[in-house]
Structures are given as C-alpha cells and as structure tokens.
Amino acid sequence: MKPRLNPYAAAPDAMKLTLDYGQMLLELGLEKSILEFVKIRASQINGCAFCIHMHTRDARAHGETEERIYLLDAWRESPLYTERERAALAWTEALTHVSQTHAPDEVYAALKPHFSEQEIVHLTLLIGMINTWNRIAVGFRSIHPVTAPRTETA
C-alpha cells in the first residue's frame, strides 16, 4: 500500500483545525477507557489500521489491559466491560453504521442511565471525530508505524 497524499502538507490549516478540534474533545471529561474504546471500535469497523495501531497503543499507555483491548471487537460476549462502556460502544457502532442503523431509539435510550445529556453530546462528537479521522487515514492510505517487518518462515 502506498500513501495517496499527505493531508498535513496539502491543507495544513484545515488539518490543524481538525487536530485542535479533536484535542478539545479529549478534554471534555469522558474517562480514558471510553475515549480509547470508542476510537478503537470505530476504527475496527472502518478498517483503519493506522487508527487501530495508534489507539491501542494509547489505551495501553493509559493502563488498559491487553485482554480488554483484544476482546473489544466482541464486547457483547465478554463480561469485561462496564454498563457505561457497553452503552458507549453500542452508540459508537450505531453512529458509525448510521446509514444502516439510523441511530435506533433503544440504543440511545441505553445511554441515558449512564451518561448525562452533556456527556451524550460529547460522546457523539467524539464518535463523529474518530469517523472523520478514519476517513482521512483510509482515504489517503496513511500507513501506521512499522517497527519490524514480518519475515516469512518456511
């Protein structure tokens, strides 16, 4: 895979605004586990290797366990996630697949016992932001860092 273009070089002002907006969303008070799980889960759905690489690394740096990171794609079948995290993950999936799901009422209702209205707005903006980043990275074929290329064995 070869990168298509460097958006930071092609449109530095627009990319700076996007970076600044994304950073602001991270400072609105949602806990680190939800921030990272939302970013990882949306990136898994969108097939964004660059973002999965970044956000799994960030989750580990914030103390997240390998087990919870590995099982994120199957969160419904694992007891490792809190009800608050489950509500956030369901909302992430509903909004990431919005053209198919149309943000179901029952998924929205499941947020209300666990998030304030303000937090629901913050969560929704975060989901929109990671979907934007996924589209930038996938669309321009951003390549995640590679520390050691895989070698073939006989």
C-alpha positions in Angstrom: 0.0 0.0 0.0 1.3 3.4 -0.9 0.1 6.7 0.7 -2.0 8.8 -1.7 -1.1 12.2 -0.3 0.0 13.9 2.9 -3.1 15.9 4.1 -0.9 17.9 6.5 1.2 19.2 3.6 -1.7 19.6 1.2 -4.0 21.5 3.6 -2.1 22.4 6.8 -4.6 25.0 8.1 -7.6 22.6 7.7 -5.6 19.8 9.3 -4.6 22.0 12.2 -8.2 22.9 12.8 -9.1 19.2 12.8 -6.3 18.3 15.2 -7.3 21.2 17.6 -11.0 20.1 17.5 -10.0 16.5 18.2 -7.8 17.5 21.1 -10.6 19.7 22.6 -13.0 16.7 22.5 -10.5 14.6 24.5 -10.5 17.2 27.3 -14.3 17.3 27.9 -14.3 14.9 30.8 -15.1 11.4 29.4 -12.9 8.8 31.0 -9.8 7.5 29.2 -11.2 3.9 28.8 -14.3 5.2 26.9 -12.3 7.7 24.8 -9.9 4.9 23.6 -12.5 2.2 23.3 -14.7 4.4 21.1 -11.8 5.3 18.9 -10.6 1.7 18.6 -14.1 0.3 18.0 -15.0 2.8 15.3 -11.6 2.2 13.7 -12.1 -1.5 13.7 -15.5 -1.1 11.9 -14.0 1.3 9.4 -10.9 -0.9 8.8 -8.5 1.8 9.7 -5.2 0.1 10.6 -3.4 3.5 11.2 -6.0 4.5 13.8 -6.2 1.0 15.4 -2.5 1.0 15.8 -2.5 4.5 17.4 -5.4 4.0 19.7 -4.5 0.5 21.0 -1.0 1.9 21.8 -2.7 4.9 23.6 -5.0 2.6 25.5 -2.1 0.6 26.8 -0.3 3.8 27.8 -3.3 4.8 29.9 -3.2 1.4 31.7 -5.7 -0.5 29.6 -5.3 -4.3 29.7 -4.4 -6.4 26.7 -7.4 -8.6 27.4 -9.9 -5.8 27.1 -8.2 -4.4 24.0 -8.2 -7.8 22.3 -11.8 -8.6 23.2 -13.2 -5.2 22.1 -14.4 -6.5 18.8 -16.6 -9.0 20.8 -17.6 -6.7 23.7 -21.1 -8.0 23.7 -19.9 -11.5 24.5 -17.4 -10.5 27.3 -18.1 -9.6 30.9 -15.0 -7.3 31.0 -16.8 -4.1 30.1 -18.9 -1.9 32.4 -22.5 -1.0 31.5 -21.4 2.6 30.8 -18.7 1.3 28.4 -21.3 -1.0 26.7 -23.7 1.8 26.2 -20.9 3.9 24.6 -19.8 1.1 22.4 -23.3 0.4 21.2 -23.8 4.1 20.4 -20.4 4.1 18.6 -21.5 1.2 16.4 -24.9 2.7 15.7 -23.4 6.0 14.7 -20.5 4.5 12.7 -23.1 2.5 10.8 -25.7 5.3 10.8 -26.7 4.8 7.1 -27.8 1.3 8.1 -29.0 1.7 11.7 -30.4 5.3 11.7 -29.4 5.5 15.4 -32.0 3.3 17.0 -34.1 4.6 19.8 -33.2 1.7 22.1 -29.5 2.3 21.7 -30.0 6.0 22.5 -32.2 5.1 25.5 -29.5 2.7 26.8 -27.2 5.8 27.1 -29.5 7.7 29.4 -28.9 5.7 32.7 -25.1 6.1 32.3 -24.5 9.5 30.7 -25.7 13.0 31.3 -27.1 14.9 28.3 -23.9 16.8 28.1 -21.9 13.6 28.1 -24.1 12.2 25.3 -23.3 15.2 23.2 -19.6 14.9 24.0 -19.7 11.2 23.2 -21.5 11.8 19.9 -18.9 14.4 18.9 -16.1 12.0 19.7 -17.7 9.3 17.6 -18.0 11.8 14.7 -14.4 12.9 15.1 -12.9 9.4 15.0 -15.0 8.6 12.0 -13.6 11.7 10.4 -10.0 10.6 11.2 -10.8 7.1 9.9 -11.9 8.6 6.6 -8.8 10.8 6.4 -6.4 7.8 7.2 -8.2 5.3 5.0 -8.9 7.7 2.2 -5.3 8.9 1.9 -3.9 5.4 2.7 -2.0 6.5 5.8 0.4 3.8 7.0 0.9 3.1 10.6 4.4 2.9 12.1 6.1 -0.5 11.5 8.8 -1.4 14.0 9.9 -4.6 12.4 8.7 -6.0 9.1 7.3 -9.5 9.3 9.7 -12.2 8.0 8.5 -15.2 6.1 9.3 -18.6 7.5 9.4 -21.9 5.6 
